[in-house]
Amino acid sequence: MVLDLLLIGLAVTLFPLPIMAFVLVVSGSRGVRNGLAFIFAWLACLVTVMALVLLLTGGQPPPPRSPPSIGALVATLVIGLGLVVYSEHRRRRSRRTATGAGAAAPVAVEGDAVEGDAAAPEAASASGSSVTSRMDEATGWSAAGLAVLLQPWGMVSAAAATVVQADLSHPQSFLALMAFCVLATSTLLAMELYMVFSPRKAQSVLLGLRGWLERHKDPAIVVTCLLLGLWLVARSLYQLTGTG
């Protein structure tokens, strides 16, 4: 259980979409405060899901091969398969998008190409300024709602299915649950602290990070979902067929 939770927490904290949204949140005029609201809502989702599972199990793992135990493993298997399928869907969509963009690109003469290259940074800058200005109007409630919407719920569901095996009579289970919540939030916490102690430099660096993620988010999503999905499928199949 411990290894599974740590791997899921690592996948959650590296998932690019929440990171990109959080950068915009902390880049606004009330960025630090809204960033805290985002983090609190993010953590509240994780803690609530874990608490509900523990409430249902009473803090005791179900006996091996019992219906609840098998049900949790089947749920983990289904979630893992879903992540693998989603990664393949995302890969194909990314390839179609890249192919379509390449086919639609006009052939420009040298002068037009130079003019387009010169205009591209200005257009990107204008777009970034527009998004940042909209984030200046964001409130803590909207930042919290964004955190809930962008939570990678498939991965969180996998963590919930894993927590079914938690035994609260052992301190290791408490430590594993705490480590999962901290690890799954660590990237957001690091960016928030960076903004607190060095706001100007942090804003520049984080906006650069968001730009890099914008260009590479599809490969990152594909790899993260594929690796975690394969792990969950292999782990659940091993436990389903290797016990009893």
C-alpha positions in Angstrom: 0.0 0.0 0.0 2.8 2.5 0.9 4.6 2.2 -2.4 1.3 2.4 -4.3 0.3 5.6 -2.5 3.7 7.2 -3.0 3.7 6.5 -6.8 0.1 7.8 -7.1 1.1 10.9 -5.1 4.1 11.5 -7.4 1.9 11.2 -10.5 -0.6 13.7 -9.0 2.0 16.3 -8.1 3.6 16.0 -11.6 0.4 16.2 -13.5 0.8 19.3 -15.7 -2.7 20.7 -15.9 -3.1 21.7 -12.3 0.4 23.2 -12.3 -0.4 25.3 -15.3 -3.6 26.6 -13.7 -1.9 27.3 -10.4 0.8 29.4 -12.1 -1.9 31.6 -13.5 -3.6 31.8 -10.1 -0.4 32.9 -8.2 0.5 35.3 -11.0 -2.5 37.6 -10.4 -2.7 40.6 -8.2 -3.9 38.6 -5.2 -1.8 35.6 -6.2 -0.5 34.4 -2.8 -3.9 34.6 -1.2 -5.6 32.9 -4.1 -2.8 30.3 -4.2 -3.5 29.4 -0.6 -7.2 29.0 -1.4 -6.2 26.7 -4.3 -4.0 24.6 -2.1 -6.5 24.4 0.8 -9.2 23.2 -1.6 -6.8 20.7 -3.2 -5.8 19.3 0.2 -9.4 19.3 1.3 -10.4 17.1 -1.6 -7.6 14.6 -0.9 -8.3 14.5 2.9 -12.1 14.1 2.3 -11.7 11.2 0.0 -9.3 9.4 2.3 -11.5 10.1 5.3 -14.6 8.7 3.6 -12.8 5.5 2.7 -11.5 5.1 6.2 -14.9 5.8 7.6 -16.4 3.0 5.4 -13.6 0.5 6.4 -13.5 1.5 10.0 -9.7 1.8 9.7 -9.3 -1.9 9.3 -8.4 -3.6 6.0 -10.9 -6.2 4.8 -9.9 -9.9 4.9 -8.0 -11.2 1.9 -10.3 -12.6 -0.8 -13.4 -11.0 0.8 -15.8 -9.2 -1.4 -14.6 -5.7 -0.3 -11.0 -6.6 -0.8 -11.7 -8.1 -4.3 -13.9 -5.1 -5.1 -11.1 -2.7 -4.3 -8.6 -4.6 -6.4 -11.1 -4.7 -9.3 -11.7 -1.0 -9.0 -7.9 -0.4 -9.1 -7.7 -2.6 -12.2 -10.4 -0.7 -13.9 -8.9 2.7 -13.0 -5.5 1.5 -14.3 -7.0 0.4 -17.6 -8.8 3.7 -17.8 -5.5 5.6 -17.4 -3.8 3.5 -20.1 -6.7 4.0 -22.5 -6.8 7.8 -21.7 -3.0 8.0 -22.4 -3.4 6.4 -25.8 -6.4 8.6 -26.6 -4.3 11.7 -25.6 -1.4 10.5 -27.7 -3.5 10.0 -30.8 -5.2 13.3 -30.4 -1.9 15.0 -30.0 -0.6 13.4 -33.1 -3.7 14.4 -35.1 -3.4 17.9 -33.9 0.3 18.1 -34.8 -0.4 16.6 -38.3 -3.3 19.0 -38.9 -1.3 22.0 -37.8 1.6 20.9 -40.1 -0.8 20.4 -43.1 -2.5 23.7 -42.5 0.6 25.8 -42.2 0.9 28.2 -45.2 4.0 28.4 -47.3 5.3 31.9 -46.7 7.9 33.9 -48.7 11.0 35.0 -46.8 9.7 38.4 -46.0 6.4 37.1 -44.6 8.3 34.5 -42.6 10.5 37.2 -41.0 7.5 39.3 -40.3 5.6 36.4 -38.8 8.5 35.4 -36.6 8.8 39.0 -35.3 5.0 39.1 -34.6 4.8 35.8 -32.8 6.4 36.9 -29.5 4.2 40.0 -29.5 1.1 37.9 -30.0 2.2 35.4 -27.3 2.9 38.3 -24.9 -0.5 39.9 -25.6 -2.2 36.6 -25.0 -0.3 36.1 -21.7 -1.2 39.6 -20.6 -4.8 39.0 -21.3 -4.9 35.8 -19.3 -3.0 37.5 -16.4 -5.4 40.4 -16.4 -8.4 38.0 -16.1 -6.6 36.3 -13.2 -6.3 39.6 -11.5 -10.1 39.5 -11.1 -10.1 36.0 -9.6 -11.2 35.5 -6.0 -10.2 32.9 -3.5 -13.5 31.0 -4.1 -12.9 30.8 -7.8 -9.3 29.6 -7.2 -10.7 26.9 -4.8 -13.3 25.8 -7.4 -10.5 25.6 -10.0 -8.5 23.3 -7.7 -11.5 21.0 -7.3 -12.2 20.9 -11.0 -8.6 20.2 -12.0 -8.0 17.5 -9.4 -6.9 14.4 -11.3 -9.8 12.4 -10.0 -8.8 9.2 -11.7 -5.6 9.1 -9.8 -7.3 10.2 -6.6 -9.8 7.4 -7.1 -6.9 4.9 -7.4 -5.5 6.3 -4.1 -8.9 5.8 -2.5 -9.0 2.2 -3.7 -5.6 1.6 -2.3 -6.5 3.2 1.1 -9.0 0.4 1.6 -6.0 -1.7 2.7 -5.0 0.9 5.3 -4.8 -0.4 8.9 -5.0 2.5 11.4 -3.8 0.3 14.2 -0.3 0.7 12.7 1.4 4.1 12.7 2.9 3.2 9.2 -0.6 3.7 7.8 -0.9 7.2 9.2 2.5 8.1 7.9 1.7 6.7 4.4 -1.5 8.7 4.3 0.2 11.9 5.4 3.1 11.3 2.9 0.6 10.8 0.1 -1.2 14.1 0.9 2.0 16.1 1.2 3.6 14.5 -1.9 0.5 15.1 -4.0 0.6 18.8 -2.9 4.3 19.3 -2.9 4.6 21.0 -6.3 1.9 23.5 -5.5 3.4 24.2 -2.0 6.9 24.8 -3.6 5.5 27.3 -6.1 3.5 29.1 -3.4 6.5 29.4 -1.1 8.6 30.6 -4.1 6.0 33.4 -4.7 6.0 34.3 -1.0 9.8 34.7 -0.6 10.7 36.0 -4.1 7.6 37.2 -5.9 9.1 39.0 -8.9 11.6 36.3 -9.8 9.1 33.6 -9.1 6.5 35.1 -11.4 8.9 35.2 -14.2 10.2 31.7 -13.6 6.7 30.2 -13.1 5.4 31.8 -16.3 8.3 30.4 -18.2 7.5 27.0 -16.7 3.9 27.3 -17.7 5.0 28.2 -21.3 7.2 25.1 -21.4 4.4 22.9 -20.0 2.0 24.4 -22.6 4.3 23.0 -25.3 5.0 19.7 -23.7 1.8 18.9 -21.7 0.5 16.2 -24.0 3.7 14.0 -23.8 3.8 14.6 -20.0 0.2 13.5 -19.6 0.6 10.5 -21.8 3.7 9.3 -20.0 2.3 9.9 -16.5 -1.0 8.2 -17.2 0.6 5.3 -19.0 3.2 4.5 -16.4 0.8 4.8 -13.5 -1.9 2.9 -15.3 0.4 0.0 -16.2 1.6 -0.2 -12.6 -1.9 -0.3 -11.2 -3.0 -2.9 -13.7 0.0 -5.1 -13.0 -0.3 -4.7 -9.2 -4.0 -5.4 -9.1 -3.7 -8.5 -11.4 -0.9 -9.8 -9.3 -2.9 -9.5 -6.1 -6.1 -10.9 -7.7 -4.4 -14.0 -9.1 -1.5 -14.4 -6.6 -3.4 -14.7 -3.3 -5.7 -17.3 -2.0 
